[in-house]
């Protein structure tokens, strides 16, 4: 009969067996001091282990899910043969652990000061020969993943009662699967080795020491030890891995290895260096944190206004800054305008409709390449919004905008906003909206006076170009800025109303020496049918061009859906002066030129049109209504497919005729010579009532409104020109 302490242990074991084998109790693949944890006993772990004499003080609890807590636990466990304190797996025999049914994601939480000593007592293997052995495996973990975490400490000793045996082994920690250390201080001391690994071990942060009488640790591969940026090798500083063991650089075997905290990573936010103690909430407001596994700095609705660096990561490679919501760095209003410095091949990416507004002294500096992915960037810098350098001479640092990215970059002083090659990548269409013309050569932004650079989705195209700058939904609000920055717009204001397809000129002066017209328009190729463009004039407007027509219109096109035709109407109460071509060049340049059969209408306003070849030239109908116009051209002043006039007189030449050429007709003098200057004056019609066929008094020849000379006085109702004035015949 058992007496004393032995009896108490025997009775506790009987009770434990009854509880753990209860038919209704869920069993877990988790063993503590060789006792399987079940729903029937997990709430009494501390009591049962204390009654059995294994737990000397403190507590051990399991929540029935994934968390095992050691709180100031002191365990002293001795067992014959194979002795284990903690096992996440099925105990088998000397061969080890059955790698199935583990608790995936098990967390061992360390609180306070914990010490576990496991001693294997000598036993005898049964077989052809009796062989004494002892094997202590203090902690064995067999699952896909598990984590040690907490702020406390854990010291583990795996000892053998008789170290002289041939089969005398002790491992403080044996792992199968992927293990992670996140906080806490650990010392693993084994008779054979402090740690035996078969998979990756991630050291995120904490202080871990392995000690072995034979080896500090036995690992499968060097890359199985993964140190986060917060960790470093303390002893030895630069270990050498060979045949699954650790050596010093001089080739000595290492019996004690230590991994501890580094000085922190090369990343500061708002003047705060990121460390193992603040990485999950860097600024203390819950809006900025660092993801160790992904090397990602997350800004979630963050506001960073400091005198120190907004983000300093110039020594980090491959950093990703992930944005959620609206984020702000810097603030000119408060004088807190820090800088942002990023290392090689950094990325700023957005989740959803993320934005980043930056107001910094020196903009965003990067090395080699910065990629912006699915984010709206609004950056103001004192000198350059974006600037970069390269690690290889002769190369240009590259700013890449991808997949829905928009950029509004501006510098305060007279420098370029983007001092790098700008590459536009991705399935979603983006382009350089500002400066004008830069979208064709995005790597040369500095040569296009790019103090303000805008990148975004162009949206609808309007098939109108100004000084070669194709007008679209995205850039129409930057018309004045773009044309002024490049020196084309000298004064006045200009705008475009897409609802009425109207280009509005208000007292503008536009000059261009480029080999393209100042204003270009065409039918577009996205649809067929009749289309209209209005040019509305307010104030006095002046347009001068170089080697081309000042205003050029392609009024006809063939689309996949059929023919398209464009009618252009100049209107308003202002004036338009156009001068196209310089005398040292020859050619057919016109002040206003329309190719194709589309109509060109002038309805109101005053016009002075001068071209090296023509003042105004249309392939279709030229329609004039209530306008005053002077047209001059070295070839001829006015050319057209046909002409219609209302409330307009031809003052010069007085007795004009119309001549026919191969591709156009022209207004000529009475001798048939193409007029180099034609003056139209606005007139109000005079009404004459008469019976058809009766004689009429007149002081000059009668013409139709398209300029044709009539052989006799008109007897049909209509509008005619008599002595240079319009006359309505209504009887």
VENUR-V909596 format. One record per backbone hydrogen bond with DSSP energy under -1.0 kcal/mol. NH is the residue of the N-H (numbers start at 1). CO is the residue of the C=O. E is the energy in kcal/mol with one decimal. If there is no record, write none. Layout:
[[NH CO E] [NH CO E]]
This chain:
[[8 4 -1.7] [9 5 -2.3] [10 6 -2.3] [11 7 -2.7] [12 8 -2.3] [13 9 -2.2] [14 10 -1.9] [15 11 -2.5] [16 12 -2.9] [17 13 -2.5] [18 14 -2.1] [19 15 -2.4] [20 16 -3.0] [21 17 -1.5] [22 19 -1.4] [25 22 -1.6] [28 37 -2.8] [30 28 -2.4] [31 87 -3.3] [32 35 -2.7] [33 85 -4.8] [35 32 -1.4] [37 30 -3.0] [39 26 -2.4] [42 38 -2.1] [44 41 -1.5] [48 44 -3.3] [49 45 -2.7] [50 46 -1.7] [51 47 -2.6] [52 48 -2.1] [53 50 -1.1] [54 49 -1.8] [55 49 -1.7] [56 74 -3.1] [59 71 -2.0] [61 69 -1.9] [63 67 -2.0] [68 107 -3.1] [69 61 -2.8] [70 109 -3.0] [71 59 -2.4] [72 111 -2.3] [74 57 -2.0] [75 115 -2.9] [76 54 -2.4] [77 117 -2.9] [79 119 -1.8] [81 121 -2.0] [83 135 -2.3] [85 138 -1.4] [86 138 -2.4] [87 31 -2.6] [88 140 -2.4] [90 98 -1.0] [92 96 -1.1] [96 93 -2.1] [98 90 -1.6] [100 98 -2.1] [104 102 -1.1] [105 145 -2.5] [106 103 -1.6] [107 66 -3.8] [108 147 -3.2] [109 68 -3.2] [110 149 -3.1] [111 70 -3.0] [114 153 -1.7] [115 73 -2.7] [116 155 -3.1] [117 75 -2.6] [118 157 -2.9] [119 77 -2.9] [120 159 -2.6] [121 79 -2.9] [123 133 -2.7] [125 131 -3.1] [131 125 -1.1] [133 123 -2.5] [134 167 -2.8] [135 81 -3.0] [136 169 -2.5] [137 83 -2.6] [138 171 -1.8] [139 172 -1.2] [140 86 -2.5] [141 174 -2.3] [142 88 -1.8] [143 176 -2.1] [146 178 -1.7] [147 106 -2.7] [148 180 -3.1] [149 108 -2.3] [150 182 -1.2] [152 110 -2.0] [153 112 -2.9] [154 185 -2.6] [155 114 -2.2] [156 187 -3.2] [157 116 -2.5] [158 189 -2.7] [159 118 -3.1] [161 120 -3.1] [169 134 -2.3] [171 136 -3.2] [172 193 -1.5] [174 139 -3.1] [175 196 -2.5] [176 141 -3.1] [178 144 -1.6] [179 200 -2.1] [180 146 -1.4] [181 202 -2.9] [182 148 -3.3] [183 205 -2.8] [185 152 -2.0] [186 207 -3.3] [187 154 -2.3] [188 209 -3.0] [189 156 -3.1] [190 211 -2.6] [191 158 -2.0] [192 170 -2.8] [193 170 -1.9] [194 216 -1.1] [196 173 -2.7] [197 218 -2.5] [201 224 -3.5] [202 179 -3.4] [203 226 -3.1] [204 181 -1.8] [205 181 -1.3] [207 184 -2.0] [208 259 -2.9] [209 186 -2.0] [210 257 -2.7] [211 188 -3.4] [212 255 -2.1] [213 190 -1.5] [215 192 -2.7] [216 254 -1.8] [218 195 -2.8] [219 244 -2.0] [224 221 -1.6] [225 222 -1.6] [226 201 -2.7] [228 203 -2.5] [231 228 -2.0] [232 260 -2.4] [234 258 -2.6] [235 258 -1.6] [240 247 -3.0] [242 245 -2.5] [245 242 -1.7] [247 240 -2.5] [248 252 -2.6] [251 248 -1.9] [254 246 -2.1] [257 210 -2.5] [258 235 -2.8] [259 208 -3.0] [260 232 -2.1] [262 230 -3.2] [265 274 -1.7] [267 265 -2.3] [268 312 -1.9] [269 272 -2.6] [270 310 -1.9] [271 309 -1.1] [272 269 -2.1] [274 267 -3.1] [279 275 -1.6] [281 278 -1.9] [282 288 -2.0] [289 298 -1.8] [290 279 -3.3] [291 296 -3.6] [296 291 -1.7] [297 320 -2.7] [298 289 -3.3] [299 322 -2.8] [300 287 -3.1] [301 324 -2.1] [304 328 -2.8] [310 339 -2.1] [311 339 -1.2] [312 268 -2.5] [313 341 -3.2] [316 313 -1.7] [318 344 -3.0] [320 295 -2.0] [321 347 -3.5] [322 297 -2.7] [323 349 -2.9] [324 299 -2.6] [327 355 -1.5] [328 302 -2.6] [329 357 -2.8] [330 304 -3.3] [331 336 -2.5] [336 331 -1.0] [337 335 -1.2] [340 363 -1.6] [341 311 -2.7] [342 365 -3.1] [343 313 -1.1] [345 367 -1.4] [346 369 -1.2] [347 319 -2.4] [348 371 -2.9] [349 321 -2.7] [350 373 -2.2] [351 323 -2.4] [354 352 -1.2] [355 325 -2.4] [356 376 -2.5] [357 327 -2.9] [358 378 -3.3] [359 329 -3.0] [360 380 -2.2] [361 337 -1.3] [364 385 -3.0] [365 340 -2.8] [366 387 -1.7] [367 343 -1.1] [368 389 -3.4] [369 367 -2.7] [370 398 -2.3] [371 346 -2.2] [372 400 -3.4] [373 348 -2.7] [374 402 -1.9] [376 354 -2.0] [377 406 -3.2] [378 356 -2.7] [379 408 -2.2] [380 358 -2.6] [381 410 -2.3] [382 361 -2.2] [386 417 -3.0] [387 364 -2.3] [389 366 -1.8] [395 392 -1.4] [398 368 -2.5] [399 421 -3.2] [400 370 -2.7] [401 423 -2.8] [402 372 -2.9] [406 375 -2.0] [407 455 -2.6] [408 377 -2.4] [409 453 -3.3] [410 379 -2.4] [411 451 -1.6] [412 381 -2.8] [413 382 -1.7] [415 413 -2.5] [417 450 -3.6] [419 386 -2.0] [421 397 -2.1] [422 442 -1.1] [423 399 -2.7] [425 401 -2.8] [431 456 -2.1] [433 454 -2.4] [434 454 -1.7] [438 435 -1.4] [440 437 -1.3] [444 441 -2.1] [447 444 -1.6] [448 445 -1.9] [451 449 -1.9] [453 409 -2.9] [454 434 -2.5] [455 407 -2.6] [456 431 -2.2] [462 471 -2.2] [465 520 -2.6] [466 469 -2.1] [467 518 -2.5] [469 466 -2.0] [471 464 -3.3] [473 460 -2.7] [474 458 -2.2] [476 472 -1.4] [478 475 -2.0] [479 476 -1.1] [482 478 -3.2] [483 479 -2.6] [484 480 -2.3] [485 481 -2.7] [486 482 -1.5] [487 484 -1.7] [488 483 -2.2] [489 483 -1.7] [490 509 -3.4] [493 506 -2.1] [495 504 -1.8] [497 502 -2.7] [502 497 -2.2] [503 534 -3.3] [504 495 -3.0] [505 536 -2.8] [506 493 -2.6] [507 538 -2.2] [509 491 -1.6] [510 542 -2.7] [511 488 -2.2] [512 544 -1.8] [518 550 -1.3] [519 550 -2.1] [520 465 -2.6] [521 552 -1.8] [522 463 -1.8] [529 563 -2.5] [531 565 -2.9] [533 567 -2.5] [534 501 -2.5] [535 569 -3.0] [536 503 -2.5] [537 571 -2.7] [538 505 -2.4] [541 575 -1.6] [542 508 -3.0] [543 577 -2.9] [544 510 -2.6] [545 579 -2.3] [550 590 -1.7] [551 591 -1.4] [552 519 -2.8] [553 593 -2.5] [554 521 -3.0] [555 595 -3.2] [557 564 -1.8] [559 562 -2.4] [562 559 -1.8] [564 557 -3.1] [565 529 -2.4] [566 555 -2.5] [567 531 -2.9] [568 599 -2.2] [569 533 -2.7] [570 601 -3.2] [571 535 -2.6] [574 537 -1.3] [575 539 -2.6] [576 606 -2.4] [577 541 -3.1] [578 608 -3.4] [579 543 -2.4] [580 610 -2.3] [585 582 -2.1] [591 614 -1.6] [592 615 -1.4] [593 551 -2.9] [594 617 -2.6] [595 553 -3.2] [600 621 -2.5] [601 568 -3.2] [602 623 -2.8] [603 570 -2.8] [604 625 -1.3] [606 574 -1.7] [607 628 -2.5] [608 576 -2.6] [609 630 -3.1] [610 578 -2.4] [611 632 -2.0] [612 580 -1.5] [613 589 -2.9] [614 589 -2.0] [615 637 -1.1] [616 637 -2.0] [617 592 -2.4] [618 639 -1.6] [619 594 -1.4] [622 642 -3.0] [623 600 -2.6] [624 644 -2.5] [625 602 -2.7] [626 646 -2.4] [628 605 -1.8] [629 680 -2.2] [630 607 -2.7] [631 678 -2.8] [632 609 -2.9] [633 676 -2.0] [635 613 -2.3] [636 613 -1.6] [637 675 -3.3] [639 616 -2.3] [640 665 -2.6] [641 620 -2.5] [642 620 -1.2] [644 622 -2.7] [646 624 -2.8] [649 681 -3.5] [651 679 -2.4] [652 679 -1.5] [656 654 -1.2] [657 668 -2.6] [659 666 -2.7] [661 664 -2.8] [665 640 -3.2] [666 659 -2.4] [667 638 -1.6] [668 657 -3.3] [669 673 -2.6] [672 669 -2.0] [675 667 -2.4] [678 631 -2.5] [679 652 -2.1] [680 629 -3.7] [681 649 -2.8] [683 647 -2.4] [686 726 -1.9] [688 728 -2.3] [694 691 -2.2] [703 721 -2.4] [704 708 -2.4] [707 704 -2.1] [710 702 -2.9] [718 729 -2.7] [720 727 -3.1] [721 703 -2.7] [722 725 -3.2] [723 701 -1.2] [725 722 -1.6] [727 720 -3.3] [728 686 -2.7] [729 718 -3.5] [730 688 -1.2]]
